[in-house]
Amino acid sequence: MITDQLNECFQTNTVPEWMTTGKTSLIVKDREMGSEATNFRPITCLPKVWKLFTSIIAEEHLAAPREEEIVTR
């Protein structure tokens, strides 16, 4: 299950490679410029599990200062 995998990441402080490996595609900036190398920008799509994992970390990180402010008031 996903929760088991995320809990293992938190407990071991490691992340499996499959979670951080994405697929990179080149996106055209301006179609009129054609196929010049400078006319493309890369975009990497990562697994949704990685996005879920990082959003949990971000939420916990942002929540900590708020809790401290409440305690110090």
C-alpha positions as CSV (number, residue, x, y, z in Angstrom):
1,M,0.0,0.0,0.0
2,I,1.0,3.6,-0.5
3,T,0.9,4.4,3.2
4,D,3.3,1.5,3.9
5,Q,5.8,2.9,1.4
6,L,5.5,6.4,2.7
7,N,5.9,5.3,6.3
8,E,9.0,3.3,5.3
9,C,10.5,6.4,3.7
10,F,9.9,8.4,6.9
11,Q,11.3,5.7,9.1
12,T,14.4,4.9,7.1
13,N,15.0,8.5,5.9
14,T,15.4,7.1,2.4
15,V,13.4,7.3,-0.8
16,P,13.3,4.5,-3.4
17,E,14.8,5.4,-6.8
18,W,11.5,4.7,-8.6
19,M,9.8,7.5,-6.6
20,T,12.3,10.2,-7.9
21,T,12.7,9.0,-11.4
22,G,10.7,10.9,-14.0
23,K,10.1,11.2,-17.7
24,T,11.6,14.3,-19.3
25,S,10.0,15.7,-22.4
26,L,10.9,18.8,-24.5
27,I,8.2,21.4,-24.9
28,V,8.3,23.9,-27.8
29,K,8.5,27.6,-26.6
30,D,7.5,29.3,-29.9
31,R,6.3,27.3,-32.8
32,E,7.3,30.0,-35.3
33,M,11.0,29.6,-34.3
34,G,11.0,26.0,-35.5
35,S,13.3,23.3,-34.2
36,E,16.2,25.5,-32.9
37,A,17.7,24.0,-29.8
38,T,17.1,27.1,-27.8
39,N,13.4,26.9,-28.6
40,F,12.7,24.0,-26.3
41,R,12.4,23.7,-22.6
42,P,12.5,20.5,-20.6
43,I,9.7,19.4,-18.3
44,T,10.0,16.3,-16.1
45,C,6.9,14.4,-14.9
46,L,7.4,12.6,-11.6
47,P,5.3,9.9,-10.0
48,K,2.2,11.1,-8.1
49,V,3.5,9.2,-5.0
50,W,6.6,11.5,-5.0
51,K,4.3,14.6,-5.1
52,L,2.2,13.2,-2.3
53,F,5.3,12.5,-0.2
54,T,6.8,16.0,-0.7
55,S,3.5,17.7,0.0
56,I,3.3,15.9,3.3
57,I,6.8,17.0,4.2
58,A,6.1,20.6,3.2
59,E,2.9,20.6,5.2
60,E,4.7,19.4,8.3
61,H,7.5,21.8,7.8
62,L,5.1,24.8,7.4
63,A,2.9,23.7,10.3
64,A,5.8,23.6,12.8
65,P,6.4,27.4,13.0
66,R,2.6,28.0,13.3
67,E,2.5,25.6,16.3
68,E,5.5,27.4,17.9
69,E,3.7,30.8,17.4
70,I,0.7,29.5,19.2
71,V,2.7,28.2,22.1
72,T,4.7,31.4,22.6
73,R,1.6,33.7,22.7
